Amino acid sequence: PAPTEKPVKLSAPKLGKVVSASYNSVKVTWSKVKNADGYRVYMKENGKWKYVARVASNSYTRKGLETGKKYTFTVRAYKKTSDGVVLSAYDKKGISGTPVLSTPVLKNARRSASGVTFTWNKTAGADGYVVYRKVNNGAWRAVAKVTKGTIYRDTTAQKGVKYTYTVRAFRKSGTANIYSDYNAKGISAK
């Protein structure tokens, strides 16, 4: 009789975290498993695990997701043997994460005779922006909603007063808007 292969034992991958990769994707990470040929990634749908990908590395980016919705993942290691594929156990609870809009990057706030022009970089996936203004060292107040472009002209700004601006991106999701974080420091008009 031919010698039989020693049975392969794979430990379950230790789940790392799920972080937003963009407004419609998340990146899942986990520990490497000794002797594994790769990993099978599962996503929870309607309370059941659904196989979504096979990868060689210990991370996976899932695209085409809904902004602001929580998604749960788990991972199994696998090894190909002459008797077939051996699968590890898996974390039945899984780990969750949510795709979010990136925080808008502020460009500048320039004072002119007609007020202040505030600009920021475009945020992927945004349907628009809410502009906030702080007068001297007061509180942030929403002053405008911008749905075209990445510029706001503040024609009410007065000379001799310090104005600080920031912005949050938003994306429509059903009947609600999902908002990004914002730069809490803001940018002041010189």
Backbone as CSV, one residue per row, in Angstrom:
resi,resn,N_x,N_y,N_z,CA_x,CA_y,CA_z,C_x,C_y,C_z
1,PRO,0.843,-1.221,0.000,0.000,0.000,0.000,0.872,1.264,0.000
2,ALA,0.380,2.279,-0.679,1.123,3.550,-0.746,1.033,4.266,0.597
3,PRO,2.119,4.958,0.961,2.050,5.696,2.240,0.991,6.803,2.147
4,THR,0.230,6.995,3.182,-0.816,8.032,3.152,-0.236,9.340,3.638
5,GLU,-0.805,10.407,3.075,-0.368,11.746,3.474,-0.811,12.007,4.901
6,LYS,0.010,12.728,5.618,-0.352,13.126,6.983,-1.517,14.119,6.876
7,PRO,-2.577,13.963,7.662,-3.703,14.902,7.541,-3.250,16.342,7.829
8,VAL,-3.767,17.260,7.039,-3.400,18.667,7.182,-4.344,19.321,8.182
9,LYS,-3.781,20.051,9.137,-4.590,20.806,10.086,-4.292,22.287,9.864
10,LEU,-5.320,23.045,9.624,-5.157,24.489,9.456,-5.862,25.195,10.607
11,SER,-5.195,26.178,11.187,-5.877,26.933,12.241,-6.782,27.973,11.586
12,ALA,-7.809,28.391,12.299,-8.729,29.410,11.781,-8.010,30.751,11.731
13,PRO,-8.194,31.518,10.650,-7.561,32.835,10.601,-8.084,33.722,11.735
14,LYS,-7.185,34.501,12.329,-7.598,35.449,13.368,-8.004,36.721,12.633
15,LEU,-9.275,37.085,12.768,-9.789,38.242,12.043,-9.164,39.530,12.566
16,GLY,-8.821,40.413,11.634,-8.221,41.706,11.982,-9.287,42.769,12.090
17,LYS,-9.482,43.525,11.004,-10.500,44.573,11.023,-11.055,44.807,9.623
18,VAL,-12.149,45.533,9.585,-12.768,45.953,8.326,-12.733,47.472,8.335
19,VAL,-12.019,48.069,7.374,-11.925,49.528,7.302,-12.462,50.013,5.961
20,SER,-12.989,51.221,5.971,-13.498,51.805,4.733,-12.328,52.047,3.781
21,ALA,-12.476,51.590,2.536,-11.451,51.832,1.517,-11.886,52.987,0.613
22,SER,-13.196,53.200,0.516,-13.767,54.327,-0.230,-15.252,54.376,0.113
23,TYR,-15.979,55.266,-0.563,-17.404,55.418,-0.254,-18.211,54.155,-0.564
24,ASN,-17.672,53.250,-1.397,-18.425,52.039,-1.737,-17.609,50.749,-1.602
25,SER,-16.548,50.800,-0.784,-15.752,49.584,-0.589,-15.123,49.550,0.805
26,VAL,-14.841,48.307,1.253,-14.160,48.111,2.538,-13.019,47.124,2.335
27,LYS,-12.012,47.222,3.214,-10.876,46.302,3.169,-10.903,45.458,4.443
28,VAL,-10.891,44.128,4.251,-10.915,43.168,5.354,-9.502,42.603,5.502
29,THR,-9.013,42.517,6.759,-7.683,41.937,7.000,-7.781,40.849,8.069
30,TRP,-6.815,39.917,8.021,-6.758,38.822,8.988,-5.330,38.317,9.073
31,SER,-5.072,37.451,10.065,-3.722,36.914,10.254,-3.428,35.846,9.200
32,LYS,-2.136,35.672,8.882,-1.734,34.600,7.963,-1.820,33.277,8.708
33,VAL,-2.165,32.218,7.965,-2.264,30.879,8.561,-1.162,30.012,7.970
34,LYS,-0.394,29.365,8.864,0.713,28.499,8.452,0.173,27.351,7.600
35,ASN,0.872,27.040,6.510,0.558,25.958,5.559,-0.666,26.219,4.670
36,ALA,-1.275,27.388,4.753,-2.454,27.669,3.912,-2.015,28.033,2.497
37,ASP,-2.793,27.577,1.509,-2.558,27.979,0.114,-3.262,29.303,-0.181
38,GLY,-4.277,29.614,0.612,-5.037,30.837,0.389,-6.208,30.905,1.355
39,TYR,-7.133,31.812,1.047,-8.234,32.088,1.962,-9.541,32.248,1.191
40,ARG,-10.615,31.807,1.816,-11.955,32.018,1.271,-12.635,33.064,2.141
41,VAL,-13.171,34.088,1.489,-13.821,35.193,2.202,-15.337,35.046,2.067
42,TYR,-16.033,35.246,3.181,-17.493,35.143,3.220,-18.069,36.452,3.751
43,MET,-19.227,36.828,3.195,-19.929,38.026,3.650,-21.324,37.602,4.101
44,LYS,-21.788,38.178,5.196,-23.099,37.801,5.722,-24.190,38.501,4.916
45,GLU,-25.143,37.701,4.415,-26.295,38.235,3.685,-27.544,37.564,4.211
46,ASN,-28.505,38.368,4.660,-29.752,37.843,5.233,-29.486,36.817,6.328
47,GLY,-28.473,37.099,7.156,-28.167,36.236,8.294,-27.385,34.978,7.971
48,LYS,-27.002,34.771,6.692,-26.253,33.564,6.295,-24.933,33.973,5.643
49,TRP,-23.898,33.129,5.823,-22.599,33.398,5.200,-22.653,33.051,3.726
50,LYS,-22.220,33.990,2.878,-22.173,33.772,1.435,-20.715,33.901,0.983
51,TYR,-20.235,32.898,0.260,-18.855,32.909,-0.264,-18.740,34.028,-1.300
52,VAL,-17.728,34.907,-1.144,-17.590,36.035,-2.075,-16.256,36.094,-2.809
53,ALA,-15.207,35.463,-2.257,-13.904,35.570,-2.931,-12.915,34.538,-2.416
54,ARG,-11.929,34.251,-3.281,-10.791,33.414,-2.902,-9.556,34.261,-3.165
55,VAL,-8.704,34.414,-2.147,-7.520,35.260,-2.285,-6.288,34.545,-1.736
56,ALA,-5.122,34.951,-2.218,-3.867,34.350,-1.759,-3.285,35.118,-0.571
57,SER,-3.559,36.422,-0.499,-2.989,37.243,0.586,-3.950,37.310,1.772
58,ASN,-3.531,37.997,2.835,-4.376,38.070,4.022,-5.161,39.389,4.112
59,SER,-5.621,39.852,2.941,-6.536,40.999,2.903,-7.411,40.903,1.657
60,TYR,-8.555,41.550,1.728,-9.504,41.522,0.619,-10.283,42.825,0.620
61,THR,-10.432,43.437,-0.565,-11.227,44.649,-0.698,-12.506,44.311,-1.445
62,ARG,-13.641,44.567,-0.789,-14.960,44.307,-1.380,-15.507,45.625,-1.909
63,LYS,-15.821,45.643,-3.220,-16.313,46.860,-3.873,-17.811,46.752,-4.132
64,GLY,-18.406,47.844,-4.584,-19.814,47.870,-4.965,-20.782,47.839,-3.791
65,LEU,-20.344,48.365,-2.647,-21.188,48.360,-1.448,-21.916,49.694,-1.295
66,GLU,-22.876,49.710,-0.383,-23.676,50.905,-0.142,-23.014,51.754,0.954
67,THR,-22.869,53.050,0.694,-22.276,53.966,1.671,-23.099,53.957,2.956
68,GLY,-22.408,53.861,4.086,-23.083,53.950,5.378,-23.717,52.666,5.876
69,LYS,-23.711,51.601,5.073,-24.309,50.330,5.487,-23.224,49.433,6.099
70,LYS,-23.577,48.717,7.172,-22.613,47.849,7.854,-22.584,46.474,7.178
71,TYR,-21.365,45.964,6.944,-21.181,44.653,6.326,-20.318,43.788,7.236
72,THR,-20.645,42.484,7.309,-19.934,41.558,8.182,-19.251,40.479,7.343
73,PHE,-17.992,40.170,7.706,-17.176,39.216,6.959,-16.555,38.183,7.883
74,THR,-16.232,37.017,7.318,-15.396,36.038,7.995,-14.509,35.372,6.945
75,VAL,-13.515,34.616,7.412,-12.517,34.043,6.504,-12.163,32.629,6.947
76,ARG,-11.966,31.743,5.949,-11.448,30.391,6.198,-10.167,30.216,5.395
77,ALA,-9.179,29.565,6.000,-7.953,29.222,5.268,-8.223,27.923,4.509
78,TYR,-7.524,27.709,3.384,-7.655,26.428,2.672,-6.298,25.929,2.215
79,LYS,-6.225,24.615,2.015,-5.014,23.971,1.496,-5.462,22.870,0.553
80,LYS,-4.825,22.827,-0.626,-5.124,21.766,-1.594,-4.268,20.553,-1.249
81,THR,-4.888,19.396,-1.164,-4.150,18.151,-0.906,-4.556,17.130,-1.959
82,SER,-3.896,15.983,-1.976,-4.243,14.938,-2.951,-5.642,14.373,-2.666
83,ASP,-6.127,14.562,-1.429,-7.470,14.086,-1.081,-8.543,15.152,-1.310
84,GLY,-8.154,16.320,-1.792,-9.112,17.409,-1.995,-8.690,18.634,-1.203
85,VAL,-9.622,19.545,-1.045,-9.318,20.801,-0.353,-9.667,20.673,1.126
86,VAL,-8.721,21.085,1.958,-8.936,21.100,3.411,-9.241,22.542,3.800
87,LEU,-10.336,22.733,4.557,-10.721,24.069,5.021,-10.535,24.173,6.523
88,SER,-10.136,25.371,6.970,-10.002,25.608,8.409,-11.380,25.899,8.996
89,ALA,-11.410,25.981,10.309,-12.607,26.481,10.991,-12.665,27.987,10.714
90,TYR,-13.696,28.659,11.182,-13.795,30.098,10.962,-14.501,30.751,12.141
91,ASP,-14.294,32.047,12.262,-14.928,32.839,13.309,-16.383,33.037,12.899
92,LYS,-17.312,32.408,13.631,-18.727,32.444,13.259,-19.382,33.802,13.483
93,LYS,-18.771,34.610,14.363,-19.316,35.948,14.638,-18.944,36.908,13.500
94,GLY,-17.707,36.791,13.003,-17.230,37.677,11.942,-16.835,39.051,12.466
95,ILE,-16.412,39.912,11.542,-16.070,41.302,11.870,-16.796,42.205,10.889
96,SER,-17.136,43.398,11.350,-17.952,44.300,10.536,-17.265,45.627,10.262
97,GLY,-17.702,46.248,9.189,-17.213,47.573,8.821,-18.195,48.240,7.878
98,THR,-18.011,49.545,7.702,-18.928,50.357,6.918,-18.162,51.222,5.925
99,PRO,-18.553,51.211,4.634,-17.912,52.139,3.696,-18.383,53.569,3.991
100,VAL,-17.443,54.499,4.064,-17.791,55.891,4.336,-17.136,56.823,3.321
101,LEU,-17.697,58.004,3.208,-17.100,59.030,2.360,-15.823,59.524,3.026
102,SER,-14.827,59.835,2.238,-13.591,60.411,2.771,-13.871,61.815,3.285
103,THR,-13.086,62.235,4.267,-13.180,63.605,4.770,-12.636,64.532,3.687
104,PRO,-13.409,65.557,3.282,-12.904,66.459,2.241,-11.604,67.139,2.659
105,VAL,-10.698,67.280,1.687,-9.414,67.945,1.917,-9.595,69.427,1.576
106,LEU,-9.321,70.284,2.551,-9.502,71.728,2.370,-8.332,72.290,1.562
107,LYS,-8.644,73.196,0.608,-7.583,73.804,-0.201,-7.225,75.181,0.334
108,ASN,-8.137,76.149,0.187,-7.825,77.469,0.731,-9.077,78.321,0.925
109,ALA,-8.878,79.412,1.654,-9.918,80.419,1.880,-9.249,81.757,1.610
110,ARG,-9.650,82.392,0.508,-9.004,83.649,0.087,-9.968,84.819,0.210
111,ARG,-9.472,85.856,0.828,-10.272,87.071,0.999,-10.089,87.968,-0.225
112,SER,-11.188,88.598,-0.633,-11.122,89.564,-1.732,-12.091,90.695,-1.395
113,ALA,-12.210,91.647,-2.291,-13.106,92.786,-2.045,-14.564,92.328,-1.911
114,SER,-14.896,91.211,-2.565,-16.302,90.752,-2.531,-16.583,89.714,-1.444
115,GLY,-15.603,89.443,-0.566,-15.831,88.473,0.519,-14.726,87.438,0.588
116,VAL,-15.114,86.164,0.819,-14.141,85.070,0.925,-14.529,83.957,-0.038
117,THR,-13.536,83.435,-0.757,-13.755,82.283,-1.634,-13.070,81.094,-0.974
118,PHE,-13.871,80.067,-0.651,-13.393,78.867,0.042,-13.461,77.689,-0.926
119,THR,-12.354,76.924,-1.041,-12.320,75.775,-1.957,-11.794,74.531,-1.248
120,TRP,-12.174,73.365,-1.790,-11.737,72.080,-1.247,-11.638,71.084,-2.400
121,ASN,-11.018,69.932,-2.144,-10.882,68.901,-3.178,-12.161,68.080,-3.277
122,LYS,-12.412,67.570,-4.461,-13.582,66.722,-4.716,-13.451,65.428,-3.904
123,THR,-14.561,64.965,-3.340,-14.601,63.713,-2.590,-15.301,62.662,-3.438
124,ALA,-14.637,61.534,-3.680,-15.217,60.457,-4.500,-16.547,60.002,-3.909
125,GLY,-17.552,59.899,-4.765,-18.855,59.397,-4.351,-19.788,60.428,-3.752
126,ALA,-19.327,61.677,-3.591,-20.164,62.706,-2.957,-21.219,63.225,-3.936
127,ASP,-22.439,63.428,-3.409,-23.506,64.066,-4.191,-23.513,65.566,-3.938
128,GLY,-22.812,65.986,-2.887,-22.746,67.407,-2.558,-21.997,67.613,-1.260
129,TYR,-22.021,68.866,-0.800,-21.249,69.261,0.372,-22.048,70.246,1.221
130,VAL,-21.805,70.215,2.516,-22.367,71.228,3.416,-21.176,72.030,3.934
131,VAL,-21.233,73.341,3.719,-20.162,74.244,4.133,-20.497,74.809,5.512
132,TYR,-19.495,74.820,6.397,-19.646,75.365,7.752,-18.695,76.534,7.909
133,ARG,-19.143,77.516,8.701,-18.324,78.700,8.935,-18.295,79.001,10.429
134,LYS,-17.137,79.462,10.886,-16.952,79.880,12.274,-16.528,81.343,12.230
135,VAL,-17.190,82.195,13.018,-16.834,83.613,13.080,-15.986,83.824,14.333
136,ASN,-14.779,84.404,14.147,-13.786,84.541,15.218,-13.590,83.175,15.868
137,ASN,-13.858,83.002,17.158,-13.688,81.683,17.778,-15.023,81.080,18.181
138,GLY,-16.067,81.408,17.463,-17.407,80.903,17.762,-17.589,79.443,17.358
139,ALA,-18.842,79.012,17.301,-19.173,77.622,16.961,-19.352,77.479,15.444
140,TRP,-19.198,76.226,14.957,-19.444,75.951,13.537,-20.927,76.124,13.243
141,ARG,-21.243,76.787,12.139,-22.624,76.925,11.680,-22.673,76.591,10.195
142,ALA,-23.670,75.790,9.804,-23.842,75.459,8.382,-24.287,76.730,7.659
143,VAL,-23.598,77.061,6.553,-23.933,78.288,5.827,-24.368,78.032,4.388
144,ALA,-24.080,76.834,3.865,-24.456,76.584,2.468,-24.432,75.100,2.148
145,LYS,-25.228,74.741,1.146,-25.208,73.386,0.589,-24.749,73.554,-0.860
146,VAL,-23.683,72.855,-1.226,-23.120,72.979,-2.576,-23.285,71.635,-3.281
147,THR,-23.991,71.635,-4.418,-24.184,70.375,-5.148,-23.464,70.361,-6.494
148,LYS,-22.890,71.497,-6.872,-22.091,71.548,-8.104,-20.754,72.198,-7.776
149,GLY,-19.673,71.455,-8.015,-18.338,72.006,-7.799,-17.872,71.899,-6.358
150,THR,-16.695,72.502,-6.109,-16.059,72.455,-4.792,-15.593,73.854,-4.401
151,ILE,-16.528,74.786,-4.523,-16.202,76.184,-4.227,-17.411,76.840,-3.565
152,TYR,-17.129,77.714,-2.581,-18.185,78.481,-1.926,-17.712,79.914,-1.814
153,ARG,-18.554,80.848,-2.274,-18.231,82.277,-2.183,-19.068,82.876,-1.059
154,ASP,-18.376,83.338,-0.024,-19.035,83.944,1.133,-19.055,85.455,0.932
155,THR,-20.182,85.964,0.432,-20.296,87.398,0.144,-20.710,88.191,1.381
156,THR,-20.985,87.493,2.505,-21.376,88.192,3.738,-20.174,88.436,4.662
157,ALA,-19.008,87.905,4.281,-17.809,88.072,5.110,-17.414,89.546,5.186
158,GLN,-17.142,90.022,6.415,-16.782,91.420,6.620,-15.286,91.563,6.890
159,LYS,-14.766,92.736,6.565,-13.337,93.025,6.806,-13.081,93.090,8.296
160,GLY,-11.885,92.648,8.715,-11.495,92.743,10.113,-12.048,91.638,11.001
161,VAL,-12.783,90.697,10.421,-13.347,89.576,11.184,-12.677,88.291,10.695
162,LYS,-12.301,87.406,11.644,-11.669,86.143,11.259,-12.768,85.123,10.933
163,TYR,-12.686,84.550,9.733,-13.635,83.511,9.314,-12.881,82.211,9.084
164,THR,-13.410,81.134,9.629,-12.824,79.812,9.438,-13.883,78.935,8.782
165,TYR,-13.465,78.122,7.802,-14.406,77.294,7.038,-14.012,75.820,7.093
166,THR,-15.008,74.975,6.988,-14.795,73.549,6.795,-15.981,73.017,6.007
167,VAL,-15.909,71.731,5.646,-16.957,71.170,4.784,-17.114,69.686,5.053
168,ARG,-18.344,69.197,4.905,-18.641,67.755,4.980,-19.235,67.343,3.648
169,ALA,-18.804,66.197,3.149,-19.400,65.642,1.928,-20.635,64.850,2.329
170,PHE,-21.601,64.740,1.414,-22.743,63.862,1.675,-23.070,63.057,0.428
171,ARG,-23.707,61.919,0.667,-24.151,61.038,-0.414,-25.567,60.597,-0.092
172,LYS,-26.442,60.670,-1.098,-27.832,60.262,-0.912,-27.899,58.741,-0.801
173,SER,-28.665,58.266,0.182,-28.871,56.831,0.369,-30.341,56.642,0.723
174,GLY,-31.127,56.246,-0.271,-32.569,56.135,-0.061,-33.138,57.521,0.170
175,THR,-33.804,57.718,1.315,-34.394,59.027,1.611,-33.497,59.870,2.513
176,ALA,-32.361,59.325,2.936,-31.471,60.045,3.856,-30.149,60.399,3.187
177,ASN,-29.425,61.283,3.816,-28.068,61.615,3.388,-27.082,60.996,4.374
178,ILE,-25.995,60.434,3.849,-24.913,59.900,4.661,-23.783,60.931,4.581
179,TYR,-23.265,61.370,5.745,-22.266,62.434,5.784,-20.866,61.909,6.098
180,SER,-19.873,62.610,5.556,-18.474,62.314,5.877,-18.125,63.010,7.188
181,ASP,-16.922,62.742,7.684,-16.376,63.525,8.773,-15.962,64.868,8.189
182,TYR,-15.447,65.754,9.033,-14.958,67.035,8.552,-13.672,67.390,9.273
183,ASN,-12.919,68.277,8.668,-11.685,68.756,9.259,-12.091,69.737,10.368
184,ALA,-11.925,69.332,11.627,-12.396,70.131,12.771,-11.606,71.420,12.966
185,LYS,-10.383,71.464,12.456,-9.558,72.666,12.573,-10.047,73.734,11.573
186,GLY,-10.426,73.265,10.380,-10.876,74.203,9.356,-9.721,74.975,8.744
187,ILE,-10.079,75.929,7.896,-9.082,76.760,7.221,-9.572,78.206,7.317
188,SER,-8.681,79.106,7.712,-9.089,80.487,7.943,-8.753,81.377,6.756
189,ALA,-9.589,82.409,6.584,-9.354,83.381,5.523,-8.264,84.324,5.975
190,LYS,-7.270,84.505,5.124,-6.141,85.379,5.454,-6.492,86.822,5.100
